[in-house]
């Protein structure tokens, strides 16, 4: 997969280029990462990429021309019809479904804003989609872009040591993950649950599924809303609801 990043701080992407899943995808050639700094496409000696906003207000706004030239250079290197995405708190929420879907693309260009934002004329003309990684404000789009890159890279063939990890991952079926344990068997008088020690794979699978549903019901009941469940899940959810009590969801809403 071809990835292009347009950023005023391209050196930040060194942090994900050598280690972990994304680093392995780069070193194996399954991903090609290309960085484009709008400052390299300016025409003045100060390499100006921003200016004051029309209408007044705090901060500065990224200008159209440096971004347009950087995008033109990126598109010249990218596969045909590569999607252009702006990392933006106003965008569509980036989730596991998007990560899986976008991993099938031949290429992707991620634009990382800075300052107060980007001139809307650039966004409306050149950006195909806007993605957000959460309802909070960050200093720029670089960290969100890294999150997107890492999430997508996990679904490229050969990037994980065990491809079963992708199949089993949380959120693919709309639930949170179940708890995990490893050696030693006892830590500070706490034992690994017997259901995981039995050697009975069906018992283990049922136990893990029950805990995943319980954790989801406790922490993110919204993920369960409107879903269809098979008979086993319905049985496990009923048991979870009885264990947690009738007011679990209401209490969770009160906290929010």
GUZAMAR-241536 format. One record per residue (C-alpha): residue number from 0; z, x, y. Coordinates in nm, 3 decimals. Layout:
N
R i w u v
R NUM Z X Y
...
***
This chain:
256
R i w u v
R 0 0.000 0.000 0.000
R 1 -0.091 0.123 0.347
R 2 0.183 0.091 0.610
R 3 0.143 0.156 0.981
R 4 0.435 0.163 1.224
R 5 0.393 0.145 1.602
R 6 0.711 0.277 1.760
R 7 0.838 0.474 2.059
R 8 1.080 0.645 1.818
R 9 0.867 0.733 1.515
R 10 1.110 1.007 1.414
R 11 1.360 0.739 1.310
R 12 1.148 0.670 1.003
R 13 1.226 1.014 0.866
R 14 1.555 0.860 0.750
R 15 1.380 0.654 0.481
R 16 1.097 0.889 0.397
R 17 1.262 1.121 0.147
R 18 1.524 0.934 -0.055
R 19 1.571 0.611 -0.242
R 20 1.313 0.362 -0.360
R 21 1.098 0.390 -0.049
R 22 1.105 0.769 -0.057
R 23 0.990 0.766 -0.420
R 24 0.712 0.524 -0.336
R 25 0.593 0.761 -0.063
R 26 0.609 1.074 -0.274
R 27 0.425 0.905 -0.561
R 28 0.149 0.785 -0.332
R 29 0.213 0.416 -0.394
R 30 0.281 0.380 -0.022
R 31 0.115 0.562 0.267
R 32 0.322 0.558 0.588
R 33 0.146 0.621 0.919
R 34 0.324 0.633 1.255
R 35 0.177 0.567 1.599
R 36 0.364 0.634 1.922
R 37 0.234 0.433 2.222
R 38 0.328 0.728 2.447
R 39 0.050 0.928 2.282
R 40 -0.202 0.675 2.414
R 41 -0.098 0.673 2.781
R 42 -0.316 0.802 3.066
R 43 -0.057 0.930 3.317
R 44 0.144 1.252 3.314
R 45 0.472 1.065 3.278
R 46 0.346 0.892 2.961
R 47 0.457 0.555 3.097
R 48 0.487 0.273 2.844
R 49 0.702 0.020 3.033
R 50 0.742 -0.143 3.373
R 51 0.960 -0.395 3.556
R 52 0.926 -0.759 3.452
R 53 0.745 -1.006 3.677
R 54 0.990 -1.266 3.803
R 55 1.274 -1.015 3.815
R 56 1.557 -0.965 3.575
R 57 1.722 -0.674 3.396
R 58 1.551 -0.410 3.187
R 59 1.191 -0.311 3.139
R 60 0.896 -0.458 2.948
R 61 0.655 -0.267 2.724
R 62 0.303 -0.261 2.875
R 63 -0.012 -0.392 2.709
R 64 -0.243 -0.091 2.734
R 65 -0.042 0.175 2.545
R 66 0.033 -0.076 2.270
R 67 -0.329 -0.188 2.251
R 68 -0.456 0.168 2.215
R 69 -0.194 0.249 1.952
R 70 -0.289 -0.064 1.758
R 71 -0.658 0.021 1.779
R 72 -0.584 0.363 1.629
R 73 -0.375 0.207 1.354
R 74 -0.642 -0.048 1.267
R 75 -0.903 0.229 1.249
R 76 -0.695 0.393 0.973
R 77 -0.583 0.074 0.797
R 78 -0.760 -0.131 0.529
R 79 -0.981 -0.411 0.659
R 80 -0.803 -0.722 0.792
R 81 -0.459 -0.560 0.779
R 82 -0.188 -0.798 0.901
R 83 -0.014 -0.714 1.231
R 84 0.356 -0.807 1.246
R 85 0.594 -0.780 1.540
R 86 0.962 -0.731 1.454
R 87 1.128 -0.986 1.680
R 88 1.449 -1.194 1.693
R 89 1.223 -1.488 1.784
R 90 1.026 -1.454 1.461
R 91 1.024 -1.617 1.120
R 92 1.322 -1.519 0.907
R 93 1.220 -1.240 0.672
R 94 1.345 -1.322 0.322
R 95 1.286 -1.238 -0.042
R 96 0.994 -1.478 -0.067
R 97 0.814 -1.300 0.215
R 98 0.893 -0.960 0.063
R 99 0.732 -1.061 -0.266
R 100 0.429 -1.224 -0.101
R 101 0.360 -0.938 0.141
R 102 0.384 -0.674 -0.133
R 103 0.046 -0.799 -0.254
R 104 -0.124 -0.706 0.074
R 105 -0.336 -0.388 0.090
R 106 -0.185 -0.297 0.427
R 107 0.061 -0.396 0.696
R 108 0.112 -0.286 1.058
R 109 0.467 -0.326 1.192
R 110 0.523 -0.317 1.568
R 111 0.868 -0.213 1.690
R 112 0.959 -0.333 2.036
R 113 1.206 -0.167 2.273
R 114 1.367 -0.244 2.610
R 115 1.366 -0.615 2.706
R 116 1.055 -0.690 2.504
R 117 0.677 -0.671 2.495
R 118 0.427 -0.819 2.739
R 119 0.349 -1.164 2.596
R 120 -0.024 -1.115 2.652
R 121 -0.026 -0.844 2.387
R 122 0.176 -1.059 2.146
R 123 -0.042 -1.368 2.182
R 124 -0.367 -1.178 2.139
R 125 -0.297 -0.913 1.878
R 126 0.003 -1.014 1.669
R 127 -0.053 -1.220 1.353
R 128 0.313 -1.292 1.276
R 129 0.665 -1.228 1.406
R 130 0.951 -1.154 1.165
R 131 1.325 -1.150 1.222
R 132 1.584 -0.992 0.992
R 133 1.874 -1.194 1.132
R 134 2.027 -1.381 1.421
R 135 2.158 -1.085 1.619
R 136 2.029 -0.843 1.880
R 137 1.939 -0.482 1.804
R 138 1.822 -0.202 2.032
R 139 1.472 -0.203 1.889
R 140 1.249 -0.302 1.601
R 141 1.275 0.022 1.405
R 142 1.573 -0.072 1.186
R 143 1.429 -0.417 1.105
R 144 1.098 -0.250 1.017
R 145 1.278 -0.017 0.775
R 146 1.445 -0.317 0.612
R 147 1.106 -0.484 0.567
R 148 0.951 -0.166 0.429
R 149 1.230 -0.114 0.178
R 150 1.231 -0.478 0.064
R 151 0.854 -0.482 0.013
R 152 0.839 -0.144 -0.162
R 153 1.069 -0.268 -0.440
R 154 0.797 -0.505 -0.555
R 155 0.520 -0.249 -0.585
R 156 0.450 -0.153 -0.949
R 157 0.619 0.169 -1.053
R 158 0.859 0.206 -0.759
R 159 1.173 0.117 -0.956
R 160 1.294 0.314 -1.256
R 161 1.354 -0.015 -1.438
R 162 1.112 -0.294 -1.345
R 163 1.353 -0.544 -1.501
R 164 1.568 -0.486 -1.192
R 165 1.309 -0.672 -0.985
R 166 1.294 -0.960 -1.230
R 167 1.673 -0.997 -1.236
R 168 1.736 -0.947 -0.865
R 169 1.944 -1.185 -0.659
R 170 1.761 -1.424 -0.424
R 171 1.453 -1.443 -0.645
R 172 1.598 -1.764 -0.787
R 173 1.785 -1.865 -0.471
R 174 2.135 -1.755 -0.570
R 175 2.363 -1.469 -0.478
R 176 2.421 -1.189 -0.724
R 177 2.691 -1.192 -0.991
R 178 2.969 -0.924 -0.989
R 179 2.895 -0.589 -1.156
R 180 3.123 -0.356 -1.354
R 181 3.099 -0.009 -1.509
R 182 3.327 0.250 -1.675
R 183 3.619 0.290 -1.703
R 184 3.720 -0.036 -1.868
R 185 4.051 -0.052 -1.678
R 186 4.101 0.035 -1.308
R 187 4.445 -0.020 -1.149
R 188 4.537 -0.263 -1.429
R 189 4.218 -0.465 -1.374
R 190 4.004 -0.503 -1.685
R 191 3.635 -0.565 -1.720
R 192 3.592 -0.934 -1.814
R 193 3.585 -0.985 -2.188
R 194 3.263 -1.185 -2.161
R 195 3.087 -0.859 -2.073
R 196 3.248 -0.666 -2.359
R 197 3.166 -0.905 -2.642
R 198 2.818 -0.778 -2.722
R 199 2.701 -1.140 -2.728
R 200 2.398 -1.144 -2.495
R 201 2.389 -1.522 -2.463
R 202 2.758 -1.530 -2.371
R 203 2.706 -1.253 -2.115
R 204 2.402 -1.427 -1.964
R 205 2.587 -1.757 -1.935
R 206 2.893 -1.588 -1.782
R 207 2.687 -1.400 -1.522
R 208 2.490 -1.711 -1.432
R 209 2.812 -1.907 -1.389
R 210 2.955 -1.646 -1.152
R 211 2.630 -1.625 -0.954
R 212 2.633 -2.001 -0.902
R 213 3.005 -2.001 -0.818
R 214 2.964 -1.722 -0.564
R 215 2.668 -1.901 -0.407
R 216 2.861 -2.227 -0.388
R 217 3.154 -2.050 -0.222
R 218 2.966 -1.828 0.022
R 219 2.618 -1.975 0.078
R 220 2.610 -2.339 -0.033
R 221 2.303 -2.387 0.188
R 222 2.100 -2.188 -0.067
R 223 2.163 -2.461 -0.325
R 224 2.056 -2.751 -0.104
R 225 1.739 -2.929 -0.215
R 226 1.691 -2.720 -0.530
R 227 1.608 -2.848 -0.877
R 228 1.834 -2.720 -1.156
R 229 1.783 -2.703 -1.530
R 230 2.042 -2.866 -1.760
R 231 2.242 -2.544 -1.807
R 232 2.265 -2.480 -1.433
R 233 2.374 -2.839 -1.374
R 234 2.647 -2.797 -1.634
R 235 2.764 -2.469 -1.483
R 236 2.754 -2.608 -1.129
R 237 2.965 -2.905 -1.233
R 238 3.223 -2.669 -1.385
R 239 3.217 -2.453 -1.069
R 240 3.266 -2.755 -0.845
R 241 3.562 -2.872 -1.051
R 242 3.716 -2.524 -1.037
R 243 3.663 -2.480 -0.662
R 244 3.774 -2.830 -0.567
R 245 3.594 -3.112 -0.382
R 246 3.633 -2.971 -0.030
R 247 3.486 -2.623 -0.077
R 248 3.163 -2.696 0.110
R 249 3.343 -2.883 0.389
R 250 3.586 -2.593 0.435
R 251 3.298 -2.350 0.451
R 252 3.132 -2.558 0.721
R 253 3.457 -2.572 0.918
R 254 3.477 -2.190 0.915
R 255 3.128 -2.169 1.062
***
